């Protein structure tokens, strides 16, 4: 079993990913190939959950497109992810915040975590 973990960690390309958790607002820069051209598309939303560990680790991002919620699952070790930027740190009590699916308006907001500055 240790040999499998060793190979997974060796093949994983998630060396430069940001540390985030559920409730954070992130922007995922995702590479898209169209014919022989390649471009980077941004997908900004709230992290709903983080699943698994190692090479199979995935995270779900939910964004609102008009009045419709769109969720997308990204594998962390994907070579198509260019970078991940954290816009806001959210303050939530749960690791999986599926309760946001039923909420709209003010009740769907997530408090921003206050950052303390030490001198």
C-alpha positions as CSV (number, residue, x, y, z in Angstrom):
1,X,0.0,0.0,0.0
2,X,2.9,2.4,0.7
3,X,4.2,1.9,-2.9
4,X,0.8,3.0,-4.3
5,X,0.8,6.2,-2.2
6,X,4.5,6.8,-3.2
7,X,3.6,6.7,-6.9
8,X,0.5,8.8,-6.4
9,X,2.4,11.5,-4.6
10,X,5.2,11.3,-7.3
11,X,2.7,11.8,-10.1
12,X,0.6,14.5,-8.5
13,X,1.2,17.9,-10.0
14,X,-0.4,19.9,-7.1
15,X,2.7,21.5,-5.8
16,X,1.7,25.1,-6.2
17,X,-2.0,25.1,-5.2
18,X,-3.4,27.5,-2.6
19,X,-4.7,26.3,0.7
20,X,-8.4,26.8,0.9
21,X,-11.5,25.2,2.5
22,X,-15.2,25.2,2.3
23,X,-16.8,28.6,2.3
24,X,-13.9,30.4,0.6
25,X,-14.5,32.2,-2.6
26,X,-11.9,31.1,-5.2
27,X,-11.1,31.8,-8.8
28,X,-9.9,28.8,-10.8
29,X,-7.9,29.5,-13.9
30,X,-8.7,26.5,-16.2
31,X,-7.0,25.7,-19.5
32,X,-9.3,25.0,-22.4
33,X,-8.1,23.6,-25.7
34,X,-10.1,24.6,-28.8
35,X,-8.6,23.0,-31.9
36,X,-5.0,23.9,-31.9
37,X,-5.4,27.0,-29.7
38,X,-5.3,27.0,-25.9
39,X,-6.8,29.7,-23.6
40,X,-7.4,30.1,-19.9
41,X,-10.9,30.5,-18.6
42,X,-11.8,31.8,-15.1
43,X,-14.4,30.2,-12.9
44,X,-15.2,32.1,-9.8
45,X,-17.4,30.8,-7.0
46,X,-17.7,29.4,-3.5
47,X,-16.0,26.2,-2.5
48,X,-18.8,23.8,-1.4
49,X,-16.7,20.8,-0.4
50,X,-13.3,19.1,-0.6
51,X,-13.3,15.3,-1.1
52,X,-10.7,12.5,-0.9
53,X,-6.9,13.0,-0.5
54,X,-3.8,12.6,-2.5
55,X,-4.0,12.3,-6.3
56,X,-7.8,11.8,-6.2
57,X,-8.5,15.0,-4.3
58,X,-11.3,17.1,-5.8
59,X,-13.2,20.2,-4.8
60,X,-16.6,21.5,-5.8
61,X,-17.1,25.2,-6.7
62,X,-20.6,26.8,-7.0
63,X,-21.3,30.0,-8.8
64,X,-24.5,31.9,-9.6
65,X,-25.1,32.5,-13.3
66,X,-28.0,34.8,-13.4
67,X,-30.5,33.1,-11.1
68,X,-29.3,29.6,-11.7
69,X,-26.6,27.9,-9.6
70,X,-23.9,26.1,-11.4
71,X,-21.6,23.6,-9.7
72,X,-18.4,22.2,-11.1
73,X,-16.0,19.6,-9.7
74,X,-12.3,20.2,-10.2
75,X,-9.6,17.6,-9.5
76,X,-6.7,19.3,-7.7
77,X,-4.0,17.3,-9.5
78,X,-5.4,18.2,-12.9
79,X,-2.8,19.5,-15.5
80,X,-5.5,21.8,-16.9
81,X,-5.7,23.9,-13.7
82,X,-3.3,26.8,-14.3
83,X,-3.7,28.4,-10.8
84,X,-6.2,28.9,-8.0
85,X,-6.6,32.3,-6.4
86,X,-8.4,32.9,-3.1
87,X,-10.6,36.0,-3.3
88,X,-12.3,35.8,0.2
89,X,-11.9,33.6,3.2
90,X,-15.3,32.4,4.4
91,X,-16.3,31.7,8.0
92,X,-18.4,28.5,8.0
93,X,-18.9,25.8,10.6
94,X,-19.2,22.8,8.3
95,X,-16.9,21.1,5.8
96,X,-19.7,20.6,3.3
97,X,-22.0,23.5,2.8
98,X,-24.8,22.0,0.7
99,X,-27.4,24.1,2.6
100,X,-26.5,27.0,0.2
101,X,-28.3,25.2,-2.6
102,X,-31.8,26.0,-1.1
103,X,-30.9,29.5,-0.1
104,X,-31.2,32.8,-2.1
105,X,-30.6,36.4,-1.3
106,X,-29.2,37.5,2.1
107,X,-29.5,34.1,3.6
108,X,-27.1,32.7,1.0
109,X,-24.3,35.0,2.1
110,X,-21.2,33.7,3.9
111,X,-19.5,35.9,6.5
112,X,-16.0,36.8,5.7
113,X,-13.3,35.7,8.1
114,X,-11.7,38.6,9.9
115,X,-8.0,38.7,9.5
116,X,-5.9,39.9,12.4
117,X,-2.8,41.9,11.7
118,X,0.1,41.5,14.1
119,X,2.8,44.1,14.3
